[in-house]
Structure formats: structure tokens, C-alpha cells
Amino acid sequence: MKDQNHEQNHDQNHEQSREQENEDSLKIEGRNEVLEALRAGRTIEKLYVQENINDGPIRTILSKAKEAGCVVSFISKEKMNEMSETHRHQGVIACAAAFQYVEIDDMLARAEEKGEKPFLVILDGIEDPHNLGAIIRTAEVAGAHGVSIPKRRSSGLTATVMKASAGALNYMPVAKVTN
């Protein structure tokens, strides 16, 4: 009975640890997205690479990961597919520190530092993560100083948003404001 309770507590603690890990980190999936995260200096806690893939883009990612001091694990395609949230990992998934939201004042300061008039994209009710990612990508290309999303009735910053933004989320400040 004691061993059974110990195993049950261990399983519960492991499950809580995995839930906490999911809350505290962001999965970045796909070759371009991971490479952009590394180029942007984003803190990558762990990099997962599918076994038996060693083409040019993967070698470039591994080189950048080594420079950044990332822990790299090579795993099977099956395990990679299990881990994937977007199901479009392209053989690479990075677990990065959770996205840090900024304040609107930070975006205004960013514009001031560049000597530009503030250009902010203010969103409301964008619940589809693909749309949010596409908007962030467009805002970054258009030269916006930041994107504002509401706390409620809006998609948060997820792996799908990162994938849809094609890495632009690494460069675009996002504020989460009260509706």
C-alpha cells in the first residue's frame, strides 16, 4: 500500500511538474521559427531535434544552439510528433522561456528611441491563433513598434501563434491589456 501511494504521489508530482513546465515555457516549432528565435537571442531552455536529420538547415540550427549554450536532445520522429502542438515541427522543437509581455509605455519608448512617431497595432477579439500570428508578422514587416491584445476574448501567445508569425514574435513587443 505504501509503495502504491508513493507511486501515485510521484505520478501526481510529475504531472504537476509537466503542467508547470507547459505554463512556464513556449514551444517553438519549425526550422525558420527556431532559427529566428536563436538569432533574436531568445533564451532556449532545450532544443529537440529529430534523429537522423542532418541537412543544412538543421546543421545551422545546431551551430546556433551550440553558440547559445542550448541543451540539445535527439529524439525519435514518434516522440517529436507527440510533443508537437502545431503538428508542423519540421524535425525541430525548441522550449523557450515563456513570452514576456511588455507595457504600452515600453512600446512608446521604443518609438521614441528610434526617433519615430509611435505606430501601435491594437487588436480586439482576435481569437484564432493563426490570425494573431499573421497580424504580428505583418505588424513587424510594416514597422510597428508593438501589438496590443486584450486579456479576455483573445488568443494568447502560443506555439501556433509563433509558427504563424514565422518568427516575427521574437522581434515584436506584445502588450496584454485589460479589456
MDAnalysis code that builds the backbone (N, CA, C; Angstrom):
import MDAnalysis as mda
import numpy as np

u = mda.Universe.empty(537, n_residues=179, atom_resindex=np.repeat(np.arange(179), 3), trajectory=True)
u.add_TopologyAttr("name", ["N", "CA", "C"] * 179)
u.add_TopologyAttr("resid", np.arange(1, 180))
u.add_TopologyAttr("resname", ["MET", "LYS", "ASP", "GLN", "ASN", "HIS", "GLU", "GLN", "ASN", "HIS", "ASP", "GLN", "ASN", "HIS", "GLU", "GLN", "SER", "ARG", "GLU", "GLN", "GLU", "ASN", "GLU", "ASP", "SER", "LEU", "LYS", "ILE", "GLU", "GLY", "ARG", "ASN", "GLU", "VAL", "LEU", "GLU", "ALA", "LEU", "ARG", "ALA", "GLY", "ARG", "THR", "ILE", "GLU", "LYS", "LEU", "TYR", "VAL", "GLN", "GLU", "ASN", "ILE", "ASN", "ASP", "GLY", "PRO", "ILE", "ARG", "THR", "ILE", "LEU", "SER", "LYS", "ALA", "LYS", "GLU", "ALA", "GLY", "CYS", "VAL", "VAL", "SER", "PHE", "ILE", "SER", "LYS", "GLU", "LYS", "MET", "ASN", "GLU", "MET", "SER", "GLU", "THR", "HIS", "ARG", "HIS", "GLN", "GLY", "VAL", "ILE", "ALA", "CYS", "ALA", "ALA", "ALA", "PHE", "GLN", "TYR", "VAL", "GLU", "ILE", "ASP", "ASP", "MET", "LEU", "ALA", "ARG", "ALA", "GLU", "GLU", "LYS", "GLY", "GLU", "LYS", "PRO", "PHE", "LEU", "VAL", "ILE", "LEU", "ASP", "GLY", "ILE", "GLU", "ASP", "PRO", "HIS", "ASN", "LEU", "GLY", "ALA", "ILE", "ILE", "ARG", "THR", "ALA", "GLU", "VAL", "ALA", "GLY", "ALA", "HIS", "GLY", "VAL", "SER", "ILE", "PRO", "LYS", "ARG", "ARG", "SER", "SER", "GLY", "LEU", "THR", "ALA", "THR", "VAL", "MET", "LYS", "ALA", "SER", "ALA", "GLY", "ALA", "LEU", "ASN", "TYR", "MET", "PRO", "VAL", "ALA", "LYS", "VAL", "THR", "ASN"])
u.atoms.positions = np.array([
    [0.831, -1.196, 0.000],
    [0.000, 0.000, 0.000],
    [0.877, 1.261, 0.000],
    [1.935, 1.212, 0.834],
    [2.824, 2.364, 0.919],
    [3.487, 2.649, -0.436],
    [3.958, 1.572, -1.127],
    [4.582, 1.743, -2.436],
    [3.588, 2.290, -3.462],
    [2.348, 1.816, -3.388],
    [1.324, 2.281, -4.326],
    [1.056, 3.773, -4.118],
    [0.965, 4.212, -2.851],
    [0.760, 5.641, -2.559],
    [1.952, 6.463, -3.026],
    [3.169, 5.912, -2.815],
    [4.373, 6.623, -3.250],
    [4.358, 6.806, -4.767],
    [4.006, 5.729, -5.512],
    [3.937, 5.827, -6.979],
    [2.883, 6.833, -7.417],
    [1.731, 6.815, -6.736],
    [0.654, 7.739, -7.073],
    [1.094, 9.181, -6.836],
    [1.739, 9.450, -5.691],
    [2.233, 10.798, -5.401],
    [3.300, 11.208, -6.414],
    [4.191, 10.258, -6.771],
    [5.221, 10.552, -7.760],
    [4.575, 10.932, -9.093],
    [3.555, 10.154, -9.521],
    [2.860, 10.446, -10.775],
    [2.176, 11.806, -10.722],
    [1.546, 12.136, -9.594],
    [0.873, 13.432, -9.461],
    [1.890, 14.565, -9.515],
    [3.017, 14.384, -8.799],
    [4.056, 15.417, -8.804],
    [4.643, 15.592, -10.207],
    [4.860, 14.465, -10.908],
    [5.379, 14.530, -12.272],
    [4.393, 15.257, -13.179],
    [3.112, 14.946, -13.048],
    [2.074, 15.596, -13.855],
    [2.022, 17.092, -13.559],
    [2.099, 17.470, -12.268],
    [2.097, 18.891, -11.902],
    [3.329, 19.581, -12.461],
    [4.466, 18.884, -12.421],
    [5.704, 19.446, -12.955],
    [5.569, 19.692, -14.452],
    [4.978, 18.725, -15.198],
    [4.776, 18.903, -16.639],
    [3.831, 20.052, -16.915],
    [2.745, 20.170, -16.109],
    [1.808, 21.281, -16.304],
    [2.515, 22.603, -16.061],
    [3.341, 22.674, -15.010],
    [4.070, 23.896, -14.697],
    [5.034, 24.216, -15.834],
    [5.716, 23.189, -16.359],
    [6.652, 23.394, -17.460],
    [5.923, 23.965, -18.669],
    [4.721, 23.450, -18.952],
    [3.959, 23.944, -20.087],
    [3.548, 25.395, -19.892],
    [3.247, 25.788, -18.641],
    [2.854, 27.167, -18.377],
    [4.049, 28.101, -18.448],
    [5.224, 27.612, -18.034],
    [6.395, 28.460, -17.929],
    [7.242, 28.503, -19.190],
    [6.903, 27.696, -20.200],
    [7.707, 27.702, -21.407],
    [6.814, 27.741, -22.644],
    [7.440, 28.120, -23.728],
    [6.753, 28.233, -25.012],
    [7.438, 27.290, -25.977],
    [6.673, 26.454, -26.650],
    [7.248, 25.578, -27.663],
    [7.313, 26.346, -28.976],
    [8.489, 26.366, -29.544],
    [8.702, 26.992, -30.847],
    [8.977, 25.859, -31.815],
    [8.133, 25.723, -32.819],
    [8.216, 24.586, -33.727],
    [8.477, 25.036, -35.154],
    [9.373, 24.326, -35.818],
    [9.672, 24.621, -37.211],
    [11.061, 25.211, -37.364],
    [11.682, 24.924, -38.484],
    [13.068, 25.325, -38.700],
    [13.265, 26.842, -38.699],
    [12.474, 27.558, -39.496],
    [12.638, 29.013, -39.561],
    [12.341, 29.671, -38.223],
    [11.299, 29.199, -37.544],
    [10.888, 29.796, -36.279],
    [11.967, 29.611, -35.211],
    [12.534, 28.397, -35.141],
    [13.584, 28.121, -34.156],
    [14.840, 28.920, -34.490],
    [15.207, 28.957, -35.763],
    [16.394, 29.711, -36.166],
    [16.231, 31.198, -35.844],
    [15.054, 31.763, -36.110],
    [14.810, 33.173, -35.785],
    [14.869, 33.420, -34.276],
    [14.354, 32.474, -33.498],
    [14.422, 32.613, -32.036],
    [15.873, 32.645, -31.572],
    [16.695, 31.769, -32.141],
    [18.117, 31.753, -31.783],
    [18.813, 33.037, -32.229],
    [18.515, 33.490, -33.437],
    [19.120, 34.733, -33.938],
    [18.726, 35.938, -33.096],
    [17.491, 35.922, -32.590],
    [16.990, 37.046, -31.787],
    [17.531, 37.016, -30.359],
    [18.252, 35.957, -30.027],
    [18.808, 35.870, -28.677],
    [17.814, 35.382, -27.644],
    [16.732, 34.794, -28.075],
    [15.725, 34.269, -27.152],
    [16.335, 33.130, -26.331],
    [16.003, 33.064, -25.055],
    [16.509, 32.011, -24.189],
    [15.822, 30.696, -24.530],
    [16.600, 29.752, -25.031],
    [16.097, 28.428, -25.366],
    [16.526, 27.489, -24.248],
    [15.548, 26.932, -23.549],
    [15.845, 26.044, -22.431],
    [16.284, 24.672, -22.914],
    [15.665, 24.189, -23.976],
    [16.026, 22.879, -24.522],
    [15.612, 22.825, -25.985],
    [16.456, 22.201, -26.781],
    [16.195, 22.053, -28.207],
    [16.063, 20.564, -28.507],
    [14.964, 20.188, -29.146],
    [14.732, 18.808, -29.554],
    [14.876, 18.723, -31.067],
    [15.699, 17.782, -31.510],
    [15.931, 17.582, -32.935],
    [15.609, 16.130, -33.263],
    [14.899, 15.945, -34.347],
    [14.537, 14.596, -34.764],
    [15.777, 13.825, -35.187],
    [15.876, 12.589, -34.714],
    [17.005, 11.725, -35.070],
    [17.088, 11.539, -36.577],
    [18.318, 11.331, -37.046],
    [18.596, 11.006, -38.452],
    [18.277, 12.137, -39.430],
    [18.201, 13.357, -38.945],
    [18.074, 14.510, -39.842],
    [19.331, 15.351, -39.639],
    [20.054, 15.586, -40.722],
    [21.306, 16.322, -40.602],
    [21.544, 17.160, -41.858],
    [20.472, 17.779, -42.380],
    [20.628, 18.600, -43.578],
    [21.139, 19.992, -43.201],
    [21.313, 20.839, -44.183],
    [21.883, 22.173, -43.971],
    [21.152, 23.011, -42.939],
    [19.818, 23.160, -43.046],
    [19.107, 23.977, -42.056],
    [19.244, 23.439, -40.624],
    [19.221, 22.131, -40.469],
    [19.369, 21.555, -39.127],
    [20.784, 21.806, -38.608],
    [21.791, 21.669, -39.462],
    [23.174, 21.952, -39.036],
    [23.328, 23.402, -38.613],
    [22.676, 24.316, -39.356],
    [22.727, 25.737, -38.991],
    [22.092, 25.960, -37.623],
    [20.941, 25.343, -37.390],
    [20.253, 25.463, -36.094],
    [21.137, 24.900, -34.979],
    [21.736, 23.740, -35.213],
    [22.595, 23.126, -34.196],
    [23.811, 23.999, -33.896],
    [24.360, 24.630, -34.922],
    [25.501, 25.518, -34.729],
    [25.118, 26.722, -33.865],
    [23.985, 27.338, -34.203],
    [23.500, 28.489, -33.407],
    [23.172, 28.065, -31.981],
    [22.581, 26.876, -31.825],
    [22.232, 26.374, -30.494],
    [23.495, 26.153, -29.661],
    [24.546, 25.633, -30.296],
    [25.811, 25.419, -29.592],
    [26.397, 26.750, -29.130],
    [26.361, 27.758, -30.017],
    [26.852, 29.098, -29.663],
    [26.098, 29.659, -28.463],
    [24.784, 29.369, -28.408],
    [23.941, 29.899, -27.336],
    [23.993, 29.036, -26.072],
    [24.673, 27.902, -26.148],
    [24.780, 27.030, -24.985],
    [23.510, 26.259, -24.679],
    [22.721, 25.966, -25.701],
    [21.452, 25.238, -25.515],
    [21.710, 23.755, -25.268],
    [20.857, 23.161, -24.461],
    [20.850, 21.720, -24.290],
    [20.096, 21.139, -25.482],
    [20.714, 20.170, -26.176],
    [20.113, 19.579, -27.359],
    [19.860, 18.098, -27.105],
    [18.650, 17.643, -27.438],
    [18.304, 16.223, -27.354],
    [17.837, 15.754, -28.720],
    [18.334, 14.602, -29.137],
    [17.909, 13.986, -30.385],
    [16.874, 12.924, -30.039],
    [15.686, 13.033, -30.630],
    [14.597, 12.127, -30.283],
    [13.963, 11.558, -31.551],
    [13.190, 10.497, -31.360],
    [12.557, 9.823, -32.490],
    [11.462, 10.696, -33.111],
    [11.109, 10.373, -34.327],
    [10.033, 11.083, -35.016],
    [8.721, 10.925, -34.250],
    [8.488, 9.733, -33.701],
    [7.261, 9.478, -32.943],
    [7.174, 10.385, -31.716],
    [8.279, 10.498, -30.969],
    [8.310, 11.353, -29.777],
    [8.131, 12.821, -30.179],
    [8.766, 13.197, -31.286],
    [8.647, 14.574, -31.788],
    [7.192, 14.885, -32.128],
    [6.518, 13.955, -32.788],
    [5.110, 14.143, -33.144],
    [4.237, 14.259, -31.900],
    [4.545, 13.482, -30.851],
    [3.801, 13.568, -29.585],
    [3.965, 14.940, -28.939],
    [5.186, 15.474, -28.973],
    [5.482, 16.761, -28.338],
    [4.869, 17.941, -29.081],
    [4.726, 17.793, -30.392],
    [4.319, 18.902, -31.244],
    [2.894, 19.367, -30.942],
    [2.736, 20.670, -30.856],
    [1.414, 21.274, -30.679],
    [0.825, 21.696, -32.023],
    [1.698, 22.021, -32.963],
    [1.233, 22.507, -34.266],
    [1.173, 21.386, -35.307],
    [1.870, 20.284, -35.047],
    [1.992, 19.162, -35.977],
    [2.707, 19.579, -37.259],
    [3.538, 20.607, -37.150],
    [4.355, 21.085, -38.272],
    [5.755, 21.429, -37.764],
    [6.363, 20.512, -37.043],
    [7.634, 20.783, -36.374],
    [8.847, 20.768, -37.292],
    [8.763, 20.137, -38.444],
    [9.860, 20.062, -39.417],
    [11.140, 19.479, -38.809],
    [10.972, 18.640, -37.777],
    [12.118, 17.973, -37.177],
    [12.816, 18.743, -36.085],
    [12.243, 19.858, -35.645],
    [12.892, 20.648, -34.590],
    [11.849, 21.367, -33.732],
    [12.025, 21.261, -32.415],
    [11.169, 21.962, -31.446],
    [12.077, 22.555, -30.370],
    [11.883, 23.821, -30.086],
    [12.633, 24.479, -29.021],
    [11.677, 24.836, -27.889],
    [12.113, 24.601, -26.670],
    [11.354, 25.044, -25.496],
    [12.032, 26.314, -25.002],
    [11.332, 27.412, -25.145],
    [11.894, 28.716, -24.791],
    [11.244, 29.231, -23.522],
    [11.918, 30.170, -22.889],
    [11.323, 30.836, -21.738],
    [10.004, 31.440, -22.177],
    [9.020, 31.401, -21.302],
    [7.696, 31.927, -21.642],
    [7.814, 33.358, -22.156],
    [6.929, 33.692, -23.073],
    [6.953, 35.018, -23.676],
    [6.687, 36.088, -22.622],
    [7.480, 37.111, -22.632],
    [7.315, 38.213, -21.693],
    [6.524, 39.336, -22.359],
    [5.357, 39.607, -21.805],
    [4.578, 40.731, -22.312],
    [5.246, 42.020, -21.863],
    [5.027, 43.076, -22.612],
    [5.564, 44.391, -22.268],
    [4.403, 45.320, -21.946],
    [4.714, 46.500, -21.489],
    [3.715, 47.532, -21.221],
    [3.633, 48.449, -22.449],
    [2.498, 49.106, -22.602],
    [2.333, 50.065, -23.706],
    [3.429, 51.133, -23.638],
    [3.782, 51.552, -22.438],
    [4.842, 52.555, -22.272],
    [6.171, 52.083, -22.883],
    [6.440, 50.776, -22.796],
    [7.668, 50.229, -23.388],
    [7.654, 50.386, -24.903],
    [6.470, 50.195, -25.499],
    [6.345, 50.351, -26.953],
    [6.539, 51.814, -27.351],
    [5.970, 52.712, -26.564],
    [6.120, 54.141, -26.854],
    [7.586, 54.558, -26.718],
    [8.269, 54.001, -25.716],
    [9.688, 54.299, -25.529],
    [10.509, 53.761, -26.702],
    [10.108, 52.608, -27.220],
    [10.793, 52.023, -28.383],
    [10.707, 52.964, -29.580],
    [9.528, 53.554, -29.793],
    [9.352, 54.502, -30.891],
    [10.214, 55.741, -30.669],
    [10.213, 56.220, -29.438],
    [10.986, 57.420, -29.107],
    [12.482, 57.185, -29.321],
    [12.977, 56.009, -28.919],
    [14.388, 55.670, -29.106],
    [14.780, 55.696, -30.576],
    [13.852, 55.319, -31.421],
    [14.124, 55.293, -32.861],
    [13.873, 56.648, -33.507],
    [13.361, 57.618, -32.713],
    [13.054, 58.934, -33.273],
    [11.869, 58.907, -34.208],
    [10.924, 57.996, -33.953],
    [9.764, 57.835, -34.822],
    [8.475, 58.113, -34.053],
    [7.442, 58.465, -34.811],
    [6.121, 58.586, -34.198],
    [5.629, 57.175, -33.876],
    [4.964, 56.992, -32.732],
    [4.508, 55.654, -32.352],
    [3.547, 55.055, -33.377],
    [3.784, 53.798, -33.672],
    [2.935, 53.030, -34.569],
    [2.605, 51.725, -33.841],
    [1.425, 51.687, -33.241],
    [0.984, 50.522, -32.478],
    [-0.196, 49.861, -33.177],
    [-0.232, 48.549, -33.125],
    [-1.353, 47.798, -33.668],
    [-2.173, 47.327, -32.470],
    [-3.403, 47.807, -32.373],
    [-4.263, 47.489, -31.228],
    [-5.361, 46.549, -31.710],
    [-5.386, 45.364, -31.125],
    [-6.305, 44.315, -31.560],
    [-7.381, 44.064, -30.509],
    [-8.515, 43.575, -30.981],
    [-9.592, 43.192, -30.075],
    [-10.346, 42.020, -30.685],
    [-10.519, 40.967, -29.924],
    [-11.335, 39.844, -30.358],
    [-10.685, 38.924, -31.373],
    [-9.381, 38.923, -31.483],
    [-8.695, 38.002, -32.394],
    [-8.489, 36.694, -31.629],
    [-9.393, 35.755, -31.840],
    [-9.360, 34.509, -31.078],
    [-8.620, 33.394, -31.800],
    [-8.438, 33.499, -33.088],
    [-7.751, 32.462, -33.841],
    [-6.237, 32.703, -33.781],
    [-5.471, 31.745, -33.262],
    [-4.026, 31.954, -33.134],
    [-3.310, 32.125, -34.468],
    [-3.831, 31.508, -35.535],
    [-3.215, 31.693, -36.860],
    [-3.355, 33.144, -37.312],
    [-4.530, 33.726, -37.072],
    [-4.748, 35.128, -37.448],
    [-3.858, 36.053, -36.623],
    [-3.754, 35.780, -35.321],
    [-2.905, 36.617, -34.472],
    [-1.458, 36.550, -34.945],
    [-0.974, 35.361, -35.245],
    [0.398, 35.225, -35.745],
    [0.614, 35.974, -37.046],
    [-0.350, 35.879, -37.941],
    [-0.243, 36.583, -39.221],
    [-0.235, 38.098, -39.015],
    [-1.044, 38.582, -38.089],
    [-1.082, 40.023, -37.808],
    [0.238, 40.480, -37.203],
    [0.800, 39.694, -36.288],
    [2.090, 40.045, -35.684],
    [3.176, 40.085, -36.763],
    [3.151, 39.115, -37.663],
    [4.127, 39.081, -38.767],
    [3.991, 40.330, -39.634],
    [2.760, 40.684, -39.966],
    [2.504, 41.862, -40.803],
    [2.917, 43.143, -40.079],
    [2.608, 43.226, -38.784],
    [2.972, 44.409, -37.994],
    [4.490, 44.583, -37.957],
    [5.215, 43.485, -37.823],
    [6.672, 43.554, -37.762],
    [7.242, 44.047, -39.087],
    [6.724, 43.528, -40.185],
    [7.194, 43.933, -41.515],
    [6.828, 45.388, -41.800],
    [5.674, 45.832, -41.283],
    [5.215, 47.203, -41.530],
    [5.933, 48.231, -40.654],
    [6.736, 47.756, -39.697],
    [7.497, 48.679, -38.860],
    [6.781, 49.129, -37.597],
    [5.763, 48.395, -37.178],
    [5.059, 48.751, -35.939],
    [6.007, 48.630, -34.742],
    [5.735, 49.409, -33.725],
    [6.550, 49.382, -32.512],
    [6.006, 48.398, -31.485],
    [4.830, 47.857, -31.748],
    [4.260, 46.872, -30.833],
    [2.830, 46.535, -31.192],
    [2.356, 45.433, -30.589],
    [0.989, 44.960, -30.779],
    [0.345, 44.833, -29.406],
    [-0.880, 45.292, -29.296],
    [-1.629, 45.201, -28.042],
    [-2.788, 44.233, -28.229],
    [-2.898, 43.264, -27.297],
    [-4.014, 42.318, -27.318],
    [-4.746, 42.384, -25.987],
    [-6.053, 42.100, -25.983],
    [-6.792, 42.124, -24.725],
    [-6.560, 40.861, -23.899],
    [-6.765, 40.982, -22.580],
    [-6.596, 39.831, -21.690],
    [-7.688, 38.798, -21.893],
    [-8.880, 39.245, -22.241],
    [-10.007, 38.328, -22.425],
    [-10.475, 38.340, -23.871],
    [-11.095, 37.230, -24.262],
    [-11.653, 37.083, -25.606],
    [-10.617, 37.352, -26.696],
    [-9.427, 36.766, -26.482],
    [-8.360, 36.907, -27.458],
    [-7.416, 35.716, -27.325],
    [-6.806, 35.338, -28.416],
    [-5.790, 34.287, -28.368],
    [-4.598, 34.789, -27.577],
    [-4.005, 33.904, -26.798],
    [-2.752, 34.231, -26.122],
    [-1.592, 33.894, -27.037],
    [-0.378, 34.043, -26.544],
    [0.809, 33.756, -27.340],
    [1.175, 32.290, -27.160],
    [0.887, 31.502, -28.170],
    [1.080, 30.057, -28.141],
    [2.066, 29.632, -29.217],
    [2.356, 28.331, -29.238],
    [3.230, 27.794, -30.284],
    [2.629, 28.032, -31.666],
    [1.316, 27.951, -31.771],
    [0.652, 28.180, -33.055],
    [0.827, 29.627, -33.499],
    [0.726, 30.568, -32.571],
    [0.949, 31.983, -32.891],
    [2.387, 32.186, -33.354],
    [3.326, 31.555, -32.639],
    [4.737, 31.675, -33.022],
    [4.950, 31.138, -34.428],
    [4.374, 29.982, -34.715],
    [4.522, 29.361, -36.035],
    [3.911, 30.258, -37.120],
    [2.710, 30.760, -36.865],
    [2.030, 31.601, -37.856],
    [2.742, 32.936, -38.059],
    [3.464, 33.409, -37.038],
    [4.182, 34.680, -37.172],
    [5.498, 34.512, -37.923],
    [5.866, 33.259, -38.214],
    [7.120, 32.953, -38.926],
    [8.331, 33.555, -38.213],
    [8.290, 33.566, -36.887],
    [9.419, 34.064, -36.103],
    [9.343, 35.535, -35.745],
    [8.393, 36.274, -36.315],
    [8.293, 37.712, -36.045],
    [7.997, 37.998, -34.573],
    [7.388, 37.047, -33.881],
    [7.076, 37.232, -32.462],
    [8.340, 37.440, -31.631],
    [9.475, 36.969, -32.127],
    [10.744, 37.169, -31.421],
    [11.186, 38.636, -31.434],
    [10.664, 39.406, -32.363],
    [11.092, 40.805, -32.529],
    [10.003, 41.823, -32.188],
    [8.755, 41.385, -32.122],
    [7.638, 42.294, -31.949],
    [7.163, 42.298, -30.494],
    [7.288, 43.429, -29.798],
    [6.761, 43.505, -28.434],
    [5.234, 43.380, -28.442],
    [4.712, 42.642, -27.478],
    [3.258, 42.462, -27.366],
    [2.850, 42.813, -25.940],
    [1.819, 43.648, -25.839],
    [1.261, 44.012, -24.537],
    [-0.096, 43.336, -24.404],
    [-0.390, 42.886, -23.185],
    [-1.692, 42.290, -22.904],
    [-2.384, 43.255, -21.949],
    [-3.489, 43.843, -22.408],
    [-4.138, 44.890, -21.631],
    [-5.549, 44.463, -21.216],
    [-6.048, 45.075, -20.174],
    [-7.393, 44.805, -19.681],
    [-8.414, 45.311, -20.691],
    [-9.420, 44.477, -20.972],
    [-10.468, 44.851, -21.921],
    [-11.286, 45.994, -21.337],
])
